[in-house]
Amino acid sequence: MVEPFPLDQAGSSVSVTFELPDARDNGILRPVFVGFQAVDRKGRGPDEEMLAAQTVRDYLRNEAIPVRVRLWRIEGTEWRPVVLSDGHWDMKDKRASWGLHPDDVFRHHFSASTDNGPLIASGHYDFGKVYYVHAFARIVPPTPGRYHLEVENLDAHSVLLAQKEYLSVLRYELLVSHYHHRGID
């Protein structure tokens, strides 16, 4: 699921209903994340454009981006809230772990890799673009079915807004995706 999402503007929100397919590896449901992607063109022109692209990448990698994420699983006429998981980085062990998140505001995000196959098939992937993908939360378990997702950006990001002068094609999208699966045929 891919939807435009003005990540750089406070108060921007997306509300979408989508189907989560039954995707399994060796009988196990594949992990799914809720996140965003920054989409820009490949290659850079003038120095100002290259510097702006680096500024965006660094900001997305290092700064908190608080968002409110609410998810419901739709079963018939009932909407059941889904508790999402968020990631934690253990500096000592140098590994990530996931745990249930106690509320609907997520402040941190991690780089992620999508399963591009479904994105390509649905026309949401362009080989002439570069994608910076980050995950806010995981859907655990990733039960197939119908869902409703609401995401709201809680802060303005003036650093990102300022780069639009140099990166006119840069856009942000809300993304729900299976993670990229490595070594699976």
Salt bridges, closest charged atoms under 4 A:
ASP8 OD2 - LYS164 NZ 3.08
ASP22 OD1 - ARG24 NE 2.70
ASP25 OD2 - ARG30 NE 3.14
ASP40 OD2 - ARG44 NH1 2.90
GLU49 OE2 - ARG41 NH2 2.61
GLU49 OE2 - ARG44 NH2 2.72
ASP58 OD1 - ARG61 NH2 2.76
GLU75 OE2 - ARG73 NE 3.01
GLU75 OE1 - ARG80 NE 3.07
GLU78 OE1 - ARG80 NH2 3.42
ASP86 OD1 - HIS88 NE2 3.12
ASP86 OD2 - HIS101 ND1 2.77
ASP103 OD1 - HIS101 NE2 3.16
ASP104 OD1 - ARG68 NE 3.61
ASP104 OD2 - ARG70 NE 2.81
ASP115 OD2 - ARG30 NH1 2.85
ASP115 OD2 - HIS181 NE2 3.70
GLU150 OE2 - HIS148 NE2 3.35
GLU152 OE1 - ARG68 NH1 3.35
GLU173 OE2 - ARG171 NE 2.92
